[in-house]
Amino acid sequence: MRAVDVIMKKRDGGSLTRDEIHFFVDGVTNGTLPDYQASALLMAVCVRGMSANETGWLTDAMVHSGIRVDLADVPGIKVDKHSTGGVGDKTSLVLAPLVAACGVAVPMMSGRGLGHTGGTLDKLESIPGFRVNLSLAEMKAALARAGCAMVGQTSQIAPADKKLYALRDVTGTVESIPLITASIMSKKIAEGIGALVLDVKTGSGAFMKTEADSRRLAESLVSVGNAAGVRTEAVITAMESPLGRAVGNALEVVECIEVLKGEGPADLIEVTFELAARMLVLGRAAGNRDEGRQRARAAIASGAALERFRQIIAIQGGDSWVVDDPMRLPRAPERHLLTAHCAGYVARLDAELVGRACVALGAGRDQVDDPVDPAVGIIVRAKPGDVVRQGDVVLELHYRHARRLDVALPLATQAVTIRDEPPGPSPLVIGEVR
């Protein structure tokens, strides 16, 4: 079998066989397929798509590129959560300790920033000393001690995905339902969980820009998960504007600490409780979602969720004092205030443009090996629907280098729309797939 024949077959709209897909994944895993051919096939898939069977075979091949973790010695149903990517989407950092504090084990395996969206691992690594690259033994130990672990892929779990994930980020092949499905579900199936809640984003800041595409992605993810024996459900949530007010790694950690202390932005809290309630129901720690929300609120009110976050940080080598003193987190040396050019209502705050501005500041990557600056980012001072006067601060840019600010500022400026009339209501939770 020749790689070029497989590439041409998909390029021309053909359906790949199970053997051809395994040939591709095996080549990526063992290094016999060069990056340029892997990238070519990724682009062919992105343009031509894949059938449900092809997507299932791709996911299965990626699962079997490594091991499937056995967590049978950890009591109860293990539940994870995954977001398809958004701007300011930091719910994972709140959910892991929150749900664990309610008695459900959460082995959370996350990724890095992709395109204009942030990554959970990058956010966690902004905490001084925090280790996301735990071995499987260390992950299990953390799970036993704290009820959760927040880690990246080990070399043993879906190693093909780790390589393909990095290639997709820099080859314009992120927005593909089959590739997104296989990437997410291979990691989740391989990590040994029994249930999964998916947050499928829709809107300008998501990879799926329309509700119809987001539903198609949600249906694909749920179908593959349930077929693999992982009880899976998805929530479709809005990503037209950044979630919360902080965008950027250390800035988002600060906001997560605020939420765990019972404060924080209303939109972030709403999405967090929606996802937490579903995780608790799937983990059999709540009989229904209303009870799940009550349990989640109680864990925050009592301080149990915050203490669990402190414990996780310490177990994974981080400076747990950041919970008490967020000033210990990295801080950018410079600020630029973007002000309203006229009076009116903030009608729109384009999430993708804000995300791209953050990447331009250094909070994300343009190339696979780009370093990430944990300190830079953007604070949203005026959300859609807020009234502003001319000269009021709308966005606060935290930056290190003036040349990066020069690139980011036009994007941030373009993201803001001010009008005479307020925007109409826009629900955060749009739908579900179960």
N, C-alpha and C positions, 0 to 999 in steps of 0.2 A: 504494500500500500504506500502511495506517495502523498506527501502532504499537499503538493500543488494540485493533485487531482481532487482532494477533499475540498480545498479552497475554491477551486473552479466550480465544483458541483454546487456548493452553497451560493457562490456568486451568481450562478445562473438560475437560482431559485429552486434547486432540487432539495429533497429531504435526505438528511444523513441517516445512515443506519446506526444501530447501537455500536457495532464494531468500529465504524468510522469515528464516532464520537469518543469511544474509549481510546482509539489510536491517538486522537488529538490530545486528550487529557493526559494520557500516559507520557506523550512526548513533552508536554509542558512540565510534568512532574519530574521526569528524569533528566531534563535538559537536552534531549535529542532534537526537540523542535525549537529552532531559533526564534527569537523575539519577533523578527520581521514576519515570519510565517504565522506565528500565533496572532499577531496584530492584524494580519490580513484576514484570517478567518474570523476574528472578532468583528471586524468591519463588515464582512459578508453577512454574518449573523445579524448584526445591528440593522443592516439595510434590508435583508430578505426575511428575517424572522425565523422562528422555529415552531413546529407543531407541538401540541401538548406532549406527545410521545417523545419527541426529540428533547424537550425541556426536562422531562422526567429522567431520560437516559443521561443527559448532561449532569443533572444534579447527582444522580446515583454514582456516575463515574467520578465526580469530584469528591463525594463522600468516601468512596473506596480508594481514592488516591492516598489516603492515610488511614487512621484507625477510627473506630466508633467507640467513644468513651463509655465505660460501664460505671454508672453511679448508683448501682443497686445497694451499696453499703451506706448511702446517705438516706436517712428516713424520709418518707413522704414523696409527693409528686414534685419533681423539679420543674420549675417554670421560668422561662426567659421572656424577654421582650426585645423587639427590634424595630427600629424606625428605618424607613426607606430613605431618609436623608432630608434635612431641612436646615434653615438658617436660624440660629439661636435655639435649636432643638436640643435641649440639655436634659430631657426627662429621665434618661437612663441613670444619671448620677443621683437622682432623687429616688427613683423607683427601686433600685437594688437594695439600699438600706431600709427603705420604707416597707417593702413587701417582706423582707427578711425579718424585720422587727415584728411583723404580724404572724410569723411562724412558718413561712413558705421558703424553701430553699431556692436560691436564685443563682445558678451558674451562668453569669452573663459574659458572653464572648462577643466582643465588639470590634469595630474597624476604625480606620483612620479617615481623615477628611477626604472627600471625593468630589472633585470639581469645585463648585462654589459652596458646597455644604461642609459643615464641621464634622469632626470625628470624635467619638467618645474617648478613644485612646489618647488622642492629642490633648484633650481637656484634662484627663486624669494625670497625664505626664507633666502638666503645668504645676501640679502639687510637688514641691521639692522632694525628691527621693522616691516617689511613687513608682512601683514596678508593675508593669502590665504584662511583661514577658515571663510569666510563671510557668514552671514545668507542670505536667499533669499532677504529679504528686503534691506540689505546692498548691495548686488550685484546689485539690480535694481537701487538703489540710485547712485552707482558708474557708472553704465551704463548711467544714465541720465546726470550725471555731466561731465564725461570724454569721453563718447561714447564707453567705453569698460570697462571690468572688467576681471581680471585674477585670477581665484579662483579654489579651489579644490571642490570635491563633498561635498555637504551638506548631512546631515543625511537623508534628504528628497528625494534626487535625486539618483535613482538607487542604493539603499543601498546594494543590493545583490552583485553588481559589486565591491563595495569597499572591501568587505570581500574576494571575489573570486580573485580579483586583487592581494591582499597581499599573498594569498595562492599560486597562480601561480608563483609568484616571487621566492618562496623558495621550490617548489616541482618539478621543472623541467618540468612544463607544460605551459611554455610561448609560444612555437612555435607551435601553433595550430590555423589554419585559423578560424574555427568556434568560438573558445574562444576569439580570438583577435577581430573578427567581433562583437560578442555580447558585449564585454567589451567596445569597442570604441563607437559603435552605440547606445547602451542603454543610455550612458551619453549624447551623442549629441542629440538624439531624445528627451530625457527628459528635456533638458535645454531650450527648446522653440525656437530654431533657425529655420530659413526658408531655409537656404542654408549652405553647408559645402564643403570645399576644403580639400582633403586628400593628404598628402605627404607619399606615400608608398615607403619605402626604400628597396633597394635590394643590396646584396653584403655581404662581410664578417662581417661588423658591424651591419647588419640588422638581424631581426629574420627570414626573408625570404632570403635565401642565393642565390637563382637563380632568374633570371628574370621571368621564367615561374611561379614559386610559388608566386612571388610578384604580377604578373598580376592576378593570381587566387584570391589572397587576395583582390586586388583592385576591381575586379569584384564582389566579395562577399559583400564588404563594400558598393559599389555604389548601388548594387541591393537592399540591406536591407534599405539603406537610402531613396532611391526614393520610395520604397514601403510604407514607413512610412510617406511620404509627405514632406520629406526634400530634396530639390534639391541638389544632391550630384555628385561631380566629383572628380577624383583622378589623381594625377601625380605620375609617377614612377621615382624615382631619385636614383642616385648611392650612395652607402655607403660602398665602398671598403676601403676608407681612411676617417679619421675624417673630418667633415665639419668645415671649418675655421681652426684656429690654436690653439684655447683654448679648453681644455677638463677638466671639473671640474667646480663646481657651481659658485663661485665668479669670477673665471677667465673668464667664459663664459659671465657673466654679463658685465664685462669690455669690452669684444669684441663687445657685442650688443650695448653698448654706443658708441663705435667707429663707428659702421655701421650707427647709427642714426645721427652721426656727419658728415657723408659722407665719412668715411674712412673704414678700415676693409678689410678682405681677399676677393679676387675676387669670389671664389667659393660660399662663404656664401652670398655675394651680389646677385649673379646670381639666386640662389635658392629662396632667399627672394623676388626678383622682380617677378619671375615666379609665385609664390604663391599669392603675393599681387595683381597682375594683374587679376588673376582668381577670387579672392575674390571681387574685385571692379566690375568686370563684373556681377557676381552673385548678388551683392548688388545694381546693376543698377546705380553705380557711374561712370561707363565707358562703352562706347559702344562696345569696343573690347579690346583684351589684349594689343595691342600696346598703345592704349590710357591709359589703366590701368598702364602700366609701366611708361609712361610719367607723370601721376599724382603722382605715388609713388616717382619718382625721384624729382619732384617738392616739395613734402612735406618734403623730407629730405633736399633738397637744401635751403629751406626757414627756416628751423629749427622747422617747425610745428610739425613734428613727434617726435623730441627730447623733445619739450615742453610738448607734450601729455604724453610721458613716465614719465616725471618729475611729471606731474599732477596725473597720476595713482599711482605712488609710494606714494605721499603725501596722497591721498584719502584712500589708503589701509594701512596707518599707518607707512610707511617706511621713511627712511632718504633720502629725495629727493636730498640732497646735494651730494650724490654719483655720480649724473650726472655730476657735475662740478669737483668733486674730488674723483675719483675711489679708492684712497688710503684709503678711509673711509670703504671700504669693507674688510672682513676678509682676512688676509694674512698668509700664512704658514711661519714658521720661518726658514725653511731650503730649500736648493736647491741642486739638483744633476744633473750634466750635462752628458748626454749620448752622446758620440762622435762617429763619423764614424771610423770604424776599417780599412778602406781603402779608396782610392779615387775612384770616379766614379759618377754614377747617382743614386739617390734614385729611385729604381724601384718599390718599394712597401712599404706601411706603413699600416699594417693590422689593420683595425679599431677595430675589436673585441678584439685583444690583447691589444691595447691601452686602450680600455674601461675596460677590466679586470684589467689592471695595475692600472687604476684610482680607481676602486673599492677596490683593495688591499691597496691603499694609504689611503682609508677611505672616498672617495667621493661617494660611493654607499653602498648597503646593501648586506650582505650574509644571514641575517635572518630578519624576519619581523620587529622586534623591535630594530634593530641595529641603533645607532645614525649615522648621516652623518656629516662629517667634511666639512663645506662650503669652507674652505680655500685651501684645497689640490687639486692637479690635475697635468696636463701635458700641457706644451706649445710646439707646434710643430714648430721647428726652420727650418726644411727642409722638403718640401712637395715632393710627387712623381714628378719626372721630374727635380728636382733641382740638380745642380752639387755640389758635396762636395769633399773636400780634406780630407785626413786622419787627424783626430783630430778635424774636424769641429763639432760643436754642432748640433745634429739632434733632440733630445728631451730634454726638461728641466723639470725635475720632482720637483714639489713643495710638500714638505712633512713635517710632524710633528714628527713622530716617526721612529727611525732607523729600528725597527723590521718590520714595514710596508714597508719601502723602500726595505728591503731585499727580501720581497715577490714580490713586484712590479717590481723590476729591471730586473729579468730574462724574464718576460712577455714583458716589454718594449723593451728589447734587441732583443727578437725574432720577434717583430713586424716589425723591420727595415730590408729591403733587399736592398743592394747596388750592382749594376752591371756595366759592362763596357759600355753597350748600354742604351740609354734612353728608357723609356716605351712608348708604342704606345699611341695615343690619346684616351681619355676616356670621353665620354659625361656625363654631370651631369644629364641632363633631358633625360630619356630613352624612356618614352612613356606616354600615358594617357588613362584613361577609363572615358567615359562621358555618 
